[in-house]
Amino acid sequence: MDEVRLAIVGCGTISQLNAPGYLAHERCEVVALCDPVAERARARAREWGIDPRVHVSYDDVLNDPNVDAVELLTPTFLHPQQIVDGLAAGKHVSCQKPAAGTVEEMSAIANAVRSADTFYRTTENFLYYPPIVKARELIDDGALGEISMVRIRTLRAGFGKAAIPVAEGAYVWRQDPSRNAGGLMYDDGWHKAATAIWWGGNVEKVSALITKTDNFIVETPSVATMKYAGRDSLAVIEYASAAAMTLRSRYYPADEFMEIIGDSGVLWVTRCTGEMLDMPPVILHRGSESVSYQLPMDWMEGFDGAANDFVDGIIEGRQPMMDAEFSEHVLRTLLAMYESSDTGAWVEPDGLS
């Protein structure tokens, strides 16, 4: 295949971040947009300067012979069936995280992947964000020695004060517990769990305390501790709010600070979603010296990288990152956090059914 003909399914808020990488790729053509509100799709087409076919039905996308691949940017509760249907229709499928809400749904996706001749991957922009990629490279190169601790702290500032325009109704379905497996720790936590697992390996067991608030989405303060499988190494994911605080961000009112501690050094990733700290994005501390790495650090870089990997993977005939197996382990880890918070016990992700 010399070029990927892509349909973007879902033209709401997140499409503003996911679409540009596809639009800029020389070997990708966005040939179709799909949204239940046709005018929303047409407005995106005008905004992006393209003239695609506009569908209001996902079935019409799957029946379109001129579509090779789909990027699903739809509400989470629709993902499992849309993924399965897309693969059955012979399309390559990329789906915005979270891919599913239950182990049973993720198992159905895995079965569909095994039966398909096309690729599936979960869209995960954090794994392409240059500072996070650099951290992985330094870990692999042994710059930190044996890893003992990974910390990922997320700070949420004034809720709703987003720098990107948020589509009307974007948070309605997210606040419905019947349509979501959880709130912030499940939705945004997918990014953080995927990053911790990518850096340190699979998770053996989890202990968590997740705060339930009047707003189903927020869930702060919350903390989850994960023990990596097969070694004495932990990862901690923290969420806190500063609702009255203004935080610099081109995207959402949030930012992350990540720390990896090894027996030979300490590594900081100082920013991600926002721009809270005026520091280099990656700093390696080696006791008597510190080394700073200046890298592209616009959060958008991760979305562009994710688009590039999906298109390039299809063209090169290789599996793009975050396949169904990786996605299932991330989902199990997140669900284990909620069960641990409810029961007060350590929970093994692989033991969930």
N, C-alpha and C positions, 0 to 999 in steps of 0.2 A: 504494500500500500504506500503510495507516494504522498497522499494528502488525506487528512481526517476531516470528514464532513460531520460537524457537530450540531446537536440540538441542545439548547439550554432550556431546561424544564423548571420553571419557577422564576419569575422576573421581579421578585420583591427586593427587600433591602440588601440581602447578602449577595445578590447578583452584581451589585456595584463593585464588589471586591473580587468575585470569582471570574467574571467575564473578561476583564481587560487582558489577562494573560493569554486567553484563547484568541482574542481579537488581534493581538500583536504577533502571534506565532505565524511564521511564514508558511507553514505547512498545515495550517488548520483554517477551515472556513466555517464560520457559524452560519449554517444554512437554514436553521429553523429556531423559532422561539415558541415556547408553550407556556400559557398561563390561563387560568379560568377566567380572568378578566382580560379580554383581547386588547383593550385600549392600553392596559399596562404594558403588555408585550410590545405594542406598536410604539409606545413612548420610549421604551428602552431601545428599540431599533433606531429611532430618530436620534436619541442621545448618543448611540454608538456609531452612527453613520453607516448602517448596513441595511440591506433590503432582503430580509429573510422571509420564508413562509411563516405565517403565524397560525398556531393551532391553539384551541382551547381544550382539546382532549388529548390526554397522554396516549390513548390508543391510536390516534391519528399519527402521532410521532412514530410509534412503533411500526405502523403500517407504511411509513414513508420510506421507499426504497433508496432515497437519496440521503438518508441519515445513517452514518456508520456508528456513531457513538452518542451517548447522552450524558449530560452533567445534571444530576438531580439536585435542585436547590429548593425543594418542597418541604412542607412541614414534616417533622420527624416521624409522626405516626403513619405517614404514607410510605415511608422509605422501604420497608421490607417487601411489600407486594410489588412496588414499582421496580425494585432491583430484580426480583425474580422474573417479572414479566419482561423487563428489558433484555435480560440474558436469554430468555426463551425465544425472544423475537430476533435473536442474532445480533444484538447491538453490544458494543463495548459500553460498560456502565461505570461511571464515577458518581459517587453519592456523598453529598455533604454530611459530615458527622452530626449527631450520632447515627450510625447505620441502622440501629434497631433498639428496641426497648426491653426485649426478653431474650433469654438463651434460646428458647424455642424458635423465635424469629431469626436469630443469627444462624441457627442450625439449618433452617430452610434456605437461607442465602448461601451457606456453604454447599449444600446439596445442589443448588442451582448452578453454582460456579463449577462444580465437578462435572456437571452434564453439559456445560457450555463450551463452545469453540472460541469464545471471545473473553476479554479480560474484565475483571471487576477490581475496583479499588475504592477505599473510602478516602474522600478528600480531606486531607489533614495539612493545613498550611503551616503549622508550627514546625513540622519536620523538614521544611524547606527554608525556614527563616535563617538567613546567613549566620547570625550569632549562635543559634542553636546547632546548626550544622558544624560550625567551627568548634564548638564544645565537644561534639561527638568525635571530630577528628583528633582533638587533643587527648581525649580519653583513649582512643584507639592507638595513638602514638605513645602512650605510656607516660604522658607529661604529669599526670597526677598520681601515678603508681596505683596501688590497690584502692578502689573506691570503697568508702565506708558509709557515706551519707550524701543524699541528694535532697535539696530543699527547693521547693517551688512555691513562692508566696505571691498571691494575687490580691491586689488592692482595688476595690471598687469605689469610685467616687460618686458624686451625686447621680442617683439613678435617673436615667432618661435623658441626661445631658450629653447626647451623642453628637459627634462632629459630622457624621454622615447622615443624610436624610433617612429617617426611618419610615417605612411604608405604614400607612394606616392599618391598624389591626395586627401588626407584626407580633405583638406580645400576647394577643388574646389566647391563641391555642397553646402557647407556652405556659400559661398560667392555669391550664386545665389538667389536674392530676390524672384524669382518665385517659389523657392522650400523651402523657410523658412519664417516663420511669422515675424522674426526679427533677429537681430544679437546677441550681447553679452547678452543684458538684457533678451532676450527670451531663448537663449540656456543655458548659465551658470546661468542666472537669475532664471531658474527653481529651481536649488538647493537652492538659497537664499530665494525665495518666499515660497518654501515648508518648509524650516526651520523656517521662521518667523511665518507661519501659524501653524505649529506643536507646536511651543512654545506658541503662543498667541491667536489662534483661527481664525475664518474666518474674511475676510476683507469686510468692508462695502463700502469703496470708496477709490479711488487712485488719486494722483496727481503726475505727472512725467515730467521731462525734459531729453530727450534722445538725445545725440549728434550724428548726422549722419556724418560719416567720409568717406574718399575715400575707405577705407577698410570696407566693409559691416559688417564684424564680430565685429570690435573693439568697436565702440560706447562709447568712453570715452572722457571727463568726462560725467557721467550720474547720475541722482538721482531720486528715487521714494519714495514718502511718502504714507503710507497706514494707514488708520484709521481702527482699529479693530471694529467689529460689537458689538453694545450694551454697549460700555463703552468708557471712555475718555482715550484711549491708542493708541499710534502710533508705527509704525515700519518704519524705513528708510533703504533703500538699496542704497548703493553708489558704483560707479565704477570710478576708476582713473587709469592712466597709468604713468609709469616711464620707458620709452622706453630705456633709456641709462643706466639703473640700472641693476646690477647683483643681482639676488635673489636666495638664496639657496632653492633648491627643488629637490626631487627625481622624480618628475612627470612633472608638467607644471610650467612655469615661472609666478606663481601667488601665492598670499596668502591672507587670510582673517583675520580680527579682528572683533570680535562680542562683543557687550555690551548690557546687559539687566539691566534696571534701575527699581527698585521698591521702595516703600515707606520705606522699611526696610533694603535695601542693594543694592549693585551694583555687577554684575557678569561679568567677562571677559572670553571669549574663545579666546585665544591669537594666535592660529594658526590652519591651516587646510590643504590646498593643499600644501603649502610650509613650510619653516622653517626660516622665517625672524627674529623672536624674540627669544632670549634666555631666555625664561620665562616658568614657569609651564603652562600647557595647559588650566587650569581652575583656576581662582582666584576669591574668594568671599570677597568683602569688606563690613564690617559691622560697619563703622565709626571708632571706636578706634582700630579695629583689622582686619586683613586680613587672610584668610584661603586659602592655596594652595592645589590643588588636582593633584597628579601625576597619570596619566592614560596613557594607550597606546595611542600614538598620531601620529602614522604613518597613513597617509591618506588612505592607503590600507586597514586599519582595517574596514573602512566603506563599501568597496566593499565586503570584506569577510562576514561581517555581513548581507549585503543584500542577498548574495547567500544563507547563512545559513537559513534566514527567509523564503525564497521562498521554499527551499527544505523541511524544517521542517513544514511549513504551509501545504504543500501538504500531507505529511505523516500523520500529526495530524488532517487533515480535517478542518483547520481553515484558514480564509482569511489572507494572508500576508499583511503587512503594505503598504499603498498608493494604495488604491483601486480606482475604476473608479470615484467615487464621489469626493474623495480628489483630484484626478488628474484633474478633470474638474474645481474645484475651483482654483487650482494653474494656470491652463491655462487661465481661465477667468481673473485672477488677472494680469497676464503678458500682455494679450491683452489690458486690461484696461490701463496699463501703456503707451502703444504705442498710444492709442486713446487720452489719456490725453495730451501726449507730442505734438500730432498733433493739438489738439483743444485748448489747454491752459485751459481746464476746469477739474474739478473733475469728475471722471467716476466711476460708480458703476459696479463692475464685474458681479453681478447677472442680470444687465439690458442688457448685451450684447446678441446679437442673431447671 
